[in-house]
Amino acid sequence: MSTPSPPGFRSHVVPYLTRAAHFSSPFITTFLLIHLTAPALASLGGSSLASQTMLLGREYYQTPFGEKYLVLGPIAIHTVSATLKRLFKPSRRFTSLLTLTGYATMLFLLPTHYLLHRVTPASTTPPISELGPSELDYEFVKYGVQTWPGRSTLLYGGLVLCVGLHAVDGMALVWNTYMKDRITNASRNLRIGGMVAGMVAPVMAGLFALWAEPSFAFPQMAKRFESVFATSIFYRV
């Protein structure tokens, strides 16, 4: 009688990739809750409250340690492990909501947002001249929303919606993997509705409040803001 062949490399690696994707998720979720609180509060206190909240949040996600190990590191681990797992298990559907929102976020929406709000403002080239943390507040976001309301709404709204939908299905998957009481598919629409009401709607309401609020940016600062947005093809066309 022939003995069964030993499990292959894929069967050894996939469980570790699964754990890496799952255990990096809480770090990303924590960052999102902190980061999205600021725009959500703009509907209550305008750009002033949003900026103050953002400055507090930066103590978590924009310190030398926090940005590397609590934000960018977990995002990189989550992305790489999920992608490798997908490559090792090609039979898995590429059209699921979890997969589509994940790739839309990581390949398009998040890089666009990160370059525009983190990388480009740090450029020392005039007229940007390295916008400092105190200068890069919600007046910058307000400028973009007021100058390009349509495309800003699509980019901000698309990012928040994709991240929220990905989180809804992802958290259910993690829960069902490790907990005895499983989350059923029957409650999926309710979870999605709750995510839209609890995450997307407050953020979009905050962006609307910023759009309706008068601009407080000095003309010279507005030029520097414009130069940042001009580096993105989405704001040049």
Secondary structure, DSSP 4 states (H G I P E B T S, - for coil): -PPPPPP-HHHHHHHHHHHHHHHHHHHHHHHHHHHHHHHHHHHHHHHHHHHHHHHHHHHHHSSHHIIIIIIIHHHHHHHHHHHHHHHH-TTS-SSSHHHHHHHHIIIIIHHHHHIIIIIGGG--STTT----TTTSSHHHHHHHHHHSHHHHHHHHHHHHHHHHHHHHHHHHHHHHHH-SSPPPGGGHHHHHHHHIIIIIHHHHHHHHHHHHSPP---HHHHHHHHHHHHTSHHHH-
